[in-house]
């Protein structure tokens, strides 16, 4: 599955990039996030509870950031295990483009799921992924613009 979108955030690029690296802002923005721990500048660990159709699972996972081209662009990869519900793994490429005093955040994300989640069908999984992605970016934008 692949998702692409962009969002305009009324904040300078450096502020948006800093927020994308702030565990407190991310914890508020990630749907179902219970814990988010930063182990280093490039390693995060999360516990997230999500419901996808009839399957509700608590995922524990790790995310690795590649900030080698920051703050203009960066990438991340991650994987999570949800016990009997299955697993999810994927990554995203993020581009932050200055637009006056604002920033255009563009992303392309790819994900694969397995276990019970994979049995739900691609339409349900893609729809849920789009909904969760939109919720994350709406909440993230609100957090960045209010601070």
JOSUL-V527748 format. One record per residue. SS is DSSP state (hx for helix, st for strand, lp for the rest). OMEGA is omega in whole degrees, 0 to 359 (NA if undefined). BURIAL is I if it has 24 or more other C-alpha atoms within 12 Angstrom, else O. Layout:
# JOSUL-V527748
ss->{SS & SS}
omega->{OMEGA & OMEGA}
burial->{BURIAL & BURIAL}
This chain:
# JOSUL-V527748
ss->{lp & st & st & st & st & st & st & st & st & lp & lp & lp & hx & hx & hx & hx & hx & hx & hx & hx & lp & lp & hx & hx & hx & hx & hx & hx & hx & lp & lp & lp & st & st & st & st & st & st & lp & lp & lp & lp & st & st & st & st & st & st & st & st & st & st & lp & lp & st & st & st & st & st & st & st & st & st & st & st & st & lp & lp & lp & lp & lp & lp & st & st & st & st & st & st & st & st & st & lp & hx & hx & hx & lp & st & st & st & st & st & st & st & st & st & st & st & st & st & lp & lp & st & st & st & st & st & st & st & st & st & st & st & st & st & hx & hx & hx & hx & hx & hx & lp & hx & hx & hx & hx & hx & hx & hx & hx & hx & hx & hx & hx & hx & hx & hx & hx & hx & hx & hx & hx & hx & hx & hx & hx & hx & lp}
omega->{178 & 178 & 176 & 176 & 173 & 180 & 178 & 180 & 182 & 178 & 178 & 183 & 182 & 179 & 179 & 179 & 179 & 180 & 178 & 178 & 182 & 183 & 181 & 178 & 180 & 180 & 178 & 186 & 184 & 179 & 177 & 183 & 178 & 180 & 174 & 184 & 179 & 181 & 179 & 179 & 183 & 184 & 176 & 174 & 184 & 169 & 186 & 174 & 182 & 174 & 177 & 185 & 181 & 185 & 175 & 183 & 174 & 181 & 172 & 184 & 180 & 178 & 177 & 180 & 173 & 183 & 187 & 179 & 182 & 2 & 181 & 180 & 175 & 179 & 177 & 175 & 180 & 175 & 180 & 178 & 181 & 180 & 182 & 181 & 179 & 183 & 174 & 175 & 181 & 181 & 180 & 171 & 183 & 177 & 178 & 184 & 177 & 179 & 187 & 178 & 182 & 179 & 172 & 177 & 178 & 178 & 170 & 182 & 176 & 180 & 174 & 177 & 179 & 181 & 181 & 180 & 182 & 181 & 183 & 180 & 186 & 182 & 179 & 181 & 179 & 178 & 178 & 179 & 178 & 180 & 180 & 178 & 179 & 179 & 178 & 185 & 175 & 180 & 179 & 179 & 180 & 180 & 182 & 184 & 180 & 183 & NA}
burial->{I & O & I & O & O & O & I & I & I & I & I & I & I & I & I & I & I & I & I & I & I & I & I & O & I & I & I & I & I & I & I & I & I & O & I & I & I & O & O & O & O & I & O & I & I & I & I & I & I & I & O & I & O & O & I & O & I & I & I & I & I & I & I & I & I & I & O & O & O & O & I & I & I & I & I & I & I & I & I & I & I & I & O & O & I & I & I & I & I & I & I & I & I & I & I & I & I & I & O & O & O & O & I & I & I & I & I & I & I & I & I & I & I & I & O & O & I & I & O & O & O & O & O & O & I & I & O & I & I & I & O & I & I & O & O & I & I & I & I & I & I & O & I & I & O & O & O}
